[in-house]
Amino acid sequence: MSQRVFRFAPSPNGALHLGHAYSALRNYELAQECGGVMLLRMEDIDTVRCTPQFEQRIVEDLHWLGITWPEPVRRQSDHFEDYRNALARLQEMGLVYPAFLTRRQIRDKVNETDKKWPRDPDGAPHYPGDERLLPERKRLELISSGLPFAWRLDMQKACAIAGSALTWRESGNGPDGQTGLIDAEPERWGDVILARKDTPTSYHLSVVIDDALQEISDVVRGHDLFHATSVHRLLQRLLNLPEPNYRHHRLLTDESGRKLSKSSGDTAIGALRERGLTAENVIQKCKTGARI
């Protein structure tokens, strides 16, 4: 039996906080338990907000927690060509289209009080999708004009090509108690963004490409990405990529019950170190969720 491969994949656009540490520790411990390995990946497709300084701080914090990984670290910004190639395959299949509406234009088209307008699991309204029907000549004219645009997945067409019985195996415990074989429902997301004019990928596209190229066998991440797995399973089916095992873990929250964010400076690992906490203190906090 081949070695199982896990990964921790932070975005170096801020300091590592307790929620990140919990996810990193879960991946590292599960890998050790089964004799596997945990890789570190830097999801830095946002080349403006992601910086080498934040990356170095993440590395230092992880080492302080006792977490190690094999080199080299994969940086998404070094592999844009991989994502361009995947996008090109979807373009050849006629599954993506350039979408030119701005956020303001989307709001103008979508009445925010219209409860009948479909929304994705995060609550955002589905893209109106009018541009799916634009003639190719008109699309090329708009692209040549210099307008910013995003490449969106034609969800209805993609689901039709992917076929039925799209599922994943959940070995954790989903946010609503789901476990076992989960029916994927990518259509709930509407026409998701797969790339932008100036960035040849998005989280959805890059994560499935990276997981396949790095031969990730086990994806362990927070409940907040549970429903996004439906989109990832769809892309895996369309691009003929392997299906990892999935496990979604609980999220650490603040006093108000909200998920920890990078703006919560008091939960940053570096801030806790400065307060005199030991790595053992932080690890225990992650395991129990106790207040620090």
HUFEN-V189873 format. One record per pair of residues at least 24 apart in sequence whose C-alpha atoms are under 6 Angstrom apart, sorted by the first residue. I is the first residue (numbers start at 1). GAP is how many residues later the second one is. Records with the same first field share a line. If there is no record, write none. Layout:
# HUFEN-V189873
I = GAP  GAP
This chain:
# HUFEN-V189873
3 = 33
4 = 32  213
5 = 31  32  33  211  212
6 = 32  210  212
7 = 31  32  33
8 = 32
9 = 31  32  33
10 = 32  33
11 = 31  32  33
12 = 38  42  43
13 = 36  37
14 = 40  248
16 = 42  252  253
17 = 250  251  252
18 = 249
19 = 233
22 = 264
38 = 31
39 = 30
40 = 33
41 = 32  33
42 = 33
43 = 33
44 = 32  33
45 = 31  32
65 = 214
83 = 118
84 = 116
95 = 58  59
96 = 56  57  58
97 = 54  55
98 = 52  53
99 = 50  51
100 = 49
120 = 68  69
126 = 64
149 = 48
150 = 45  46  47
151 = 42  43  44  45
152 = 39  40  41  42
153 = 38  39
154 = 37
155 = 35  36
170 = 76  77
171 = 76
172 = 75  76
175 = 48
184 = 46
185 = 45
186 = 44  45
217 = 27
218 = 26  27  28
219 = 27
220 = 27  28
221 = 27
222 = 26  27  28  29
223 = 25  26  27
